[in-house]
Amino acid sequence: MHTSSTLKTKEDAMIYQCKVCRQTFMCTATVELLQQHVDNKHKGKGYKDCFEYTYVAAPHLTTVWEGAHRAHAALGTEAKKGFPKDLDIEEFATKEEAYEYIKKKVEYLDDDGITFIDTDHVDSS
């Protein structure tokens, strides 16, 4: 039973999976490491061809970031430590879920009041 428990824990910790070759990476993997995988194993493909970004919603800033790495950089936090609990910052699988979360937290807000920061540029929609 101990082995099964250990395997389950290891599976839970490996949350990034390449969509092309199905290789898994630990949740602490940096974007640079994942990009290195793309560059070395899948020439001609981009990051989004291989990995899904998470969307980070920060209600106090009415901002959604595409990619936790961008949110950590903007907020001055470290991925290993996570986001400050008192700010209600959450990660989501889709941009839409992140927007809905902010709209629930900031009741007077609609989509036009949320800043979206994607991997290519800043967009206010």
One Martini backbone bead per residue (centre of mass of N, CA, C, O) as a GRO file, in nm:
protein
  125
    1MET     BB    1   0.053   0.064  -0.018
    2HIS     BB    2   0.285   0.268  -0.010
    3THR     BB    3   0.339   0.275  -0.316
    4SER     BB    4   0.066   0.385  -0.405
    5SER     BB    5   0.086   0.650  -0.250
    6THR     BB    6   0.345   0.749  -0.386
    7LEU     BB    7   0.237   0.749  -0.676
    8LYS     BB    8   0.006   0.948  -0.634
    9THR     BB    9   0.181   1.185  -0.546
   10LYS     BB   10   0.345   1.203  -0.809
   11GLU     BB   11   0.105   1.251  -1.000
   12ASP     BB   12   0.005   1.517  -0.866
   13ALA     BB   13   0.286   1.678  -0.919
   14MET     BB   14   0.226   1.618  -1.232
   15ILE     BB   15   0.080   1.877  -1.433
   16TYR     BB   16   0.254   1.879  -1.683
   17GLN     BB   17   0.158   1.820  -2.033
   18CYS     BB   18   0.237   1.719  -2.329
   19LYS     BB   19   0.044   1.716  -2.624
   20VAL     BB   20   0.241   1.549  -2.807
   21CYS     BB   21   0.417   1.330  -2.598
   22ARG     BB   22   0.315   1.322  -2.278
   23GLN     BB   23   0.504   1.455  -2.106
   24THR     BB   24   0.596   1.508  -1.771
   25PHE     BB   25   0.572   1.767  -1.512
   26MET     BB   26   0.632   1.944  -1.263
   27CYS     BB   27   0.481   2.206  -1.094
   28THR     BB   28   0.781   2.357  -1.071
   29ALA     BB   29   0.810   2.417  -1.350
   30THR     BB   30   0.936   2.615  -1.576
   31VAL     BB   31   0.896   2.785  -1.861
   32GLU     BB   32   1.183   2.740  -1.961
   33LEU     BB   33   1.173   2.431  -1.948
   34LEU     BB   34   0.931   2.394  -2.136
   35GLN     BB   35   1.057   2.546  -2.376
   36GLN     BB   36   1.296   2.355  -2.406
   37HIS     BB   37   1.127   2.115  -2.485
   38VAL     BB   38   1.011   2.235  -2.741
   39ASP     BB   39   1.283   2.301  -2.884
   40ASN     BB   40   1.407   1.999  -2.865
   41LYS     BB   41   1.138   1.808  -2.950
   42HIS     BB   42   0.949   2.050  -3.125
   43LYS     BB   43   1.016   2.160  -3.393
   44GLY     BB   44   0.800   2.431  -3.499
   45LYS     BB   45   0.680   2.469  -3.225
   46GLY     BB   46   0.487   2.596  -2.975
   47TYR     BB   47   0.390   2.629  -2.662
   48LYS     BB   48   0.074   2.599  -2.724
   49ASP     BB   49   0.112   2.315  -2.864
   50CYS     BB   50   0.208   2.173  -2.575
   51PHE     BB   51   0.080   2.389  -2.365
   52GLU     BB   52  -0.106   2.494  -2.100
   53TYR     BB   53  -0.244   2.758  -1.966
   54THR     BB   54  -0.298   2.939  -1.699
   55TYR     BB   55  -0.537   3.135  -1.511
   56VAL     BB   56  -0.497   3.441  -1.336
   57ALA     BB   57  -0.687   3.575  -1.064
   58ALA     BB   58  -0.710   3.932  -0.956
   59PRO     BB   59  -0.942   4.113  -0.801
   60HIS     BB   60  -0.777   4.365  -0.680
   61LEU     BB   61  -0.681   4.420  -1.007
   62THR     BB   62  -0.858   4.324  -1.238
   63THR     BB   63  -0.679   4.055  -1.327
   64VAL     BB   64  -0.560   3.851  -1.607
   65TRP     BB   65  -0.339   3.580  -1.651
   66GLU     BB   66  -0.135   3.423  -1.884
   67GLY     BB   67   0.021   3.264  -1.673
   68ALA     BB   68   0.178   3.226  -1.376
   69HIS     BB   69   0.452   3.361  -1.435
   70ARG     BB   70   0.336   3.647  -1.484
   71ALA     BB   71   0.203   3.685  -1.210
   72HIS     BB   72   0.452   3.650  -1.036
   73ALA     BB   73   0.611   3.883  -1.161
   74ALA     BB   74   0.400   4.111  -1.101
   75LEU     BB   75   0.379   4.029  -0.774
   76GLY     BB   76   0.651   3.914  -0.648
   77THR     BB   77   0.639   3.599  -0.664
   78GLU     BB   78   0.659   3.253  -0.589
   79ALA     BB   79   0.577   2.947  -0.699
   80LYS     BB   80   0.645   2.778  -0.439
   81LYS     BB   81   0.460   2.979  -0.249
   82GLY     BB   82   0.266   3.134  -0.402
   83PHE     BB   83  -0.011   3.307  -0.332
   84PRO     BB   84  -0.163   3.529  -0.158
   85LYS     BB   85  -0.433   3.454   0.043
   86ASP     BB   86  -0.556   3.756   0.100
   87LEU     BB   87  -0.620   3.806  -0.236
   88ASP     BB   88  -0.781   3.577  -0.397
   89ILE     BB   89  -0.591   3.410  -0.572
   90GLU     BB   90  -0.649   3.229  -0.882
   91GLU     BB   91  -0.661   2.929  -1.071
   92PHE     BB   92  -0.732   2.848  -1.423
   93ALA     BB   93  -0.814   2.683  -1.724
   94THR     BB   94  -0.979   2.946  -1.802
   95LYS     BB   95  -1.062   3.262  -1.887
   96GLU     BB   96  -1.363   3.254  -1.813
   97GLU     BB   97  -1.331   3.160  -1.518
   98ALA     BB   98  -1.164   3.404  -1.428
   99TYR     BB   99  -1.375   3.620  -1.491
  100GLU     BB  100  -1.603   3.511  -1.309
  101TYR     BB  101  -1.452   3.536  -1.045
  102ILE     BB  102  -1.415   3.843  -1.049
  103LYS     BB  103  -1.721   3.915  -1.079
  104LYS     BB  104  -1.792   3.793  -0.797
  105LYS     BB  105  -1.592   3.974  -0.626
  106VAL     BB  106  -1.671   4.219  -0.837
  107GLU     BB  107  -1.985   4.317  -0.887
  108TYR     BB  108  -1.955   4.592  -1.080
  109LEU     BB  109  -1.830   4.408  -1.298
  110ASP     BB  110  -1.711   4.363  -1.624
  111ASP     BB  111  -1.527   4.266  -1.889
  112ASP     BB  112  -1.421   4.567  -1.950
  113GLY     BB  113  -1.278   4.584  -1.643
  114ILE     BB  114  -1.073   4.367  -1.747
  115THR     BB  115  -0.745   4.270  -1.741
  116PHE     BB  116  -0.552   4.121  -2.006
  117ILE     BB  117  -0.261   3.904  -1.985
  118ASP     BB  118  -0.068   3.787  -2.224
  119THR     BB  119   0.201   3.646  -2.397
  120ASP     BB  120   0.204   3.906  -2.611
  121HIS     BB  121  -0.008   4.108  -2.461
  122VAL     BB  122  -0.208   4.382  -2.383
  123ASP     BB  123  -0.559   4.362  -2.275
  124SER     BB  124  -0.892   4.534  -2.234
  125SER     BB  125  -1.111   4.239  -2.240
   0.00000   0.00000   0.00000
